Amino acid sequence: MSDASPVDQPTSPFAYVPYRLYWFARICSILALQMQIVATGWRIYDVSGSVMALGFVGLAEFLPSILLVLVTGHVADRFDRRRVINFCQGLEVTAMLVLWFALWDDNSAIWPAFIAVIILGTARAFEMPAAASLVPNLVPRAIFPRAVALNSTAWQGAAIVGPALGGLIYGLIGHWVFAVSAGLFAVAFTLVCFIRLAPRVRPEAVKKISLETLFAGFRFIWGKPIVLGAISMDLFAVLLGGATALLPVLAKDQFHAGPEMVGLLRASPSVGALATGLLLAFRPVRRRVGLTLYVSVAVFGICTIIFGSTASALVAGGALVVMGAVDMISVFIRQSLVQLETPDDMRGRVSAVSSLFIGASNQLGEFESGVTAHWWGASISVIVGGMGTLAIVALWCVLFPALRKVDRFPGAVERS
């Protein structure tokens, strides 16, 4: 997709057929993933009764990202990103089927479920950098921030429906929810197959695997303090402040509810994120980008403390809604900075490193939550995590002053 911006060029990403196909495929994938997360968490906790088991689910999904980070980005830059995404979606269908059979019987061992989660984590490790680096090829550069907002809106909209739907389907038909997830991944696979783009011209250096090309993403980010500060702050803030992995524990032991409550609470952050994403799609952040990022992460930490302190499911849900709203702002700013600062032939490797940070803040954060909840209890674990997020914001103000002073996105031209 050309970066040129003629006067008569459409300003909506939906005007471009490849982007529409990608967007709907993304919705199907996220629905499947979110349904799987709720069903897997509840099923494993219900069978094992162990919060540590929930933590190990997050660890099993995250490990492939860190072990394969040097390869996944190179694959996204060297091969057709659409075909990489297709292959990963095929693996995701396989993982759902393995989960379906692994958790079929209440008396069966749960270790095959962890193998399925590792397969899913491997697929996600390759898919995330390929998908993230594909988007700039689907729309012109001038409207890319709007595409980021719409992508995040797709994620959050499906994340609202997915957990609630996953909890509802699990309550009705149990482990058959994994078969439904497999079907959604198959639909996403089909939609991506229809995306048509002009062939990319890849530099010869990208085609050759070497230590230099494998570590290029790390070197690029290290040389861009603004990008490094943005993604590392997200890593540590959400690593400490993310507590959604403990929802099965809180719902069952504190709110005395079933999987339906887990689904509703899991969807709560996405309610705020969806509303914010729709707003950003039409009125994106244009000024004081860095300061807005810092404030958003700080509010996330404050709401995490409220979430861990309350005994009311209603107050907890409200705190999660606000957390989702400010997290959407953070995601919007971080993704726009990363993609607009990165040349196309480097986007796969840079996105792989960024995906590693995201995975660490989510899946590894789930492991951290499980371990600290085992030590201190779920409520104290969440409160301490929120306090840690606030400490990270304060520290990053000192370590990355250039990020705090960023006023506009580099090279993005937004038209009203």
Salt bridges, closest charged atoms under 4 A:
ASP46 OD1 - LYS252 NZ 3.35
ASP77 OD1 - ARG81 NH2 2.97
ASP77 OD2 - ARG349 NE 2.78
ASP80 OD2 - ARG82 NH2 2.68
ASP106 OD1 - ARG43 NH2 2.86
ASP234 OD1 - ARG334 NH1 3.04
GLU341 OE1 - LYS224 NZ 3.34
ASP344 OD1 - ARG81 NH1 3.25
ASP344 OD2 - ARG200 NH1 3.77
ASP344 OD1 - ARG347 NH1 3.19
GLU366 OE2 - ARG266 NH2 3.74
ASP407 OD2 - ARG287 NE 2.66
ASP407 OD2 - ARG408 NE 3.96
GLU414 OE1 - ARG146 NE 2.82
